[in-house]
Amino acid sequence: MQSHPNTVFINQKKFKVLLRESEIKQLVSNIAERINEDYFGKKPLFLIVLKGSMFFASDLLRKIELECEIDTVSAKSYGNYMKSTGEVNLMISKLDVTGKDIIILEDIVDTGYTLNKLIEKLKFLNPASIAIATLLSKPAMRKINIDLKYIGLEIPPFFVIGYGLDFSEFGRNLPAIYSHEEE
């Protein structure tokens, strides 16, 4: 296995490693194991929040042993900044979720604005249930209380990149997760 640098520079900002590939894999496995147990005998619909969650969702779904459906939704709240703008842009395809158990797959939850808006829209479509699985959570940043059923890891309010997470669209392809701490 290739080793990765302890620090990287994206858009002239320095980031240091927060989670290595092996640590991420273990977090993903733990979440998949819980979902497999909790949804045994059910056929959930996994709703992937793009773009950031694609790496997490891809790895997680390969560990799901359930009969399931997969769909996507596009959501943005950061733009070109290192903090959420509070404005959420959602693009939802014509989902048929009536009577289905939905599991939203999110890369990171900080303010809660994005998920709150998504959940509000989904509730109008009459699903049987809505649960959220997130790789990372920043509880210190939460502005809206969101019930996160599956959390890989709670982290301090650092800006993070890698494993799907980006800074102005750069850094998503890094296999580890790196943090930027204000100096």
KATABEL-V876165 format. One record per residue. N is the residue number from 0. SS is DSSP state (helix for helix, strand for strand, loop for the rest). D_CENTER is the distance of its C-alpha to the mean C-alpha in whole Angstrom. Layout:
# KATABEL-V876165
[[N & SS & D_CENTER] [N & SS & D_CENTER]]
This chain:
# KATABEL-V876165
[[0 & loop & 25] [1 & loop & 25] [2 & loop & 24] [3 & loop & 22] [4 & loop & 23] [5 & loop & 23] [6 & strand & 23] [7 & strand & 22] [8 & strand & 23] [9 & strand & 21] [10 & loop & 22] [11 & loop & 25] [12 & strand & 23] [13 & strand & 23] [14 & strand & 20] [15 & strand & 20] [16 & strand & 18] [17 & strand & 16] [18 & strand & 15] [19 & loop & 17] [20 & helix & 16] [21 & helix & 18] [22 & helix & 16] [23 & helix & 12] [24 & helix & 14] [25 & helix & 16] [26 & helix & 12] [27 & helix & 11] [28 & helix & 15] [29 & helix & 15] [30 & helix & 12] [31 & helix & 14] [32 & helix & 17] [33 & helix & 16] [34 & helix & 15] [35 & helix & 18] [36 & helix & 20] [37 & helix & 19] [38 & loop & 19] [39 & loop & 22] [40 & loop & 25] [41 & loop & 22] [42 & loop & 21] [43 & loop & 17] [44 & strand & 16] [45 & strand & 12] [46 & strand & 11] [47 & strand & 8] [48 & strand & 7] [49 & strand & 9] [50 & loop & 9] [51 & loop & 7] [52 & loop & 5] [53 & helix & 8] [54 & helix & 9] [55 & helix & 7] [56 & helix & 8] [57 & helix & 11] [58 & helix & 12] [59 & helix & 11] [60 & helix & 13] [61 & loop & 16] [62 & loop & 16] [63 & loop & 16] [64 & loop & 20] [65 & loop & 20] [66 & loop & 21] [67 & loop & 19] [68 & strand & 18] [69 & strand & 15] [70 & strand & 14] [71 & strand & 12] [72 & strand & 12] [73 & strand & 12] [74 & strand & 11] [75 & strand & 12] [76 & loop & 13] [77 & loop & 14] [78 & loop & 16] [79 & loop & 18] [80 & loop & 18] [81 & loop & 16] [82 & loop & 16] [83 & loop & 15] [84 & loop & 18] [85 & loop & 17] [86 & loop & 18] [87 & loop & 15] [88 & strand & 16] [89 & strand & 15] [90 & strand & 16] [91 & strand & 16] [92 & loop & 19] [93 & loop & 21] [94 & loop & 20] [95 & loop & 22] [96 & loop & 20] [97 & loop & 23] [98 & loop & 24] [99 & loop & 21] [100 & strand & 18] [101 & strand & 15] [102 & strand & 11] [103 & strand & 8] [104 & strand & 5] [105 & strand & 2] [106 & strand & 2] [107 & strand & 4] [108 & strand & 7] [109 & loop & 10] [110 & loop & 13] [111 & loop & 12] [112 & helix & 13] [113 & helix & 11] [114 & helix & 10] [115 & helix & 14] [116 & helix & 15] [117 & helix & 13] [118 & helix & 14] [119 & helix & 18] [120 & helix & 18] [121 & helix & 17] [122 & helix & 20] [123 & loop & 22] [124 & loop & 22] [125 & loop & 23] [126 & loop & 20] [127 & loop & 22] [128 & strand & 19] [129 & strand & 15] [130 & strand & 13] [131 & strand & 9] [132 & strand & 7] [133 & strand & 5] [134 & strand & 5] [135 & strand & 7] [136 & strand & 9] [137 & loop & 12] [138 & helix & 14] [139 & helix & 17] [140 & helix & 15] [141 & loop & 15] [142 & loop & 17] [143 & loop & 17] [144 & loop & 16] [145 & loop & 13] [146 & loop & 14] [147 & loop & 11] [148 & loop & 13] [149 & strand & 11] [150 & strand & 10] [151 & strand & 10] [152 & strand & 11] [153 & strand & 12] [154 & loop & 13] [155 & loop & 16] [156 & loop & 15] [157 & loop & 15] [158 & strand & 14] [159 & strand & 12] [160 & strand & 12] [161 & strand & 12] [162 & loop & 10] [163 & loop & 9] [164 & strand & 9] [165 & loop & 12] [166 & strand & 15] [167 & loop & 17] [168 & loop & 15] [169 & strand & 17] [170 & loop & 15] [171 & loop & 13] [172 & loop & 15] [173 & loop & 15] [174 & loop & 15] [175 & loop & 15] [176 & strand & 13] [177 & strand & 15] [178 & strand & 16] [179 & strand & 18] [180 & loop & 20] [181 & loop & 23] [182 & loop & 26]]
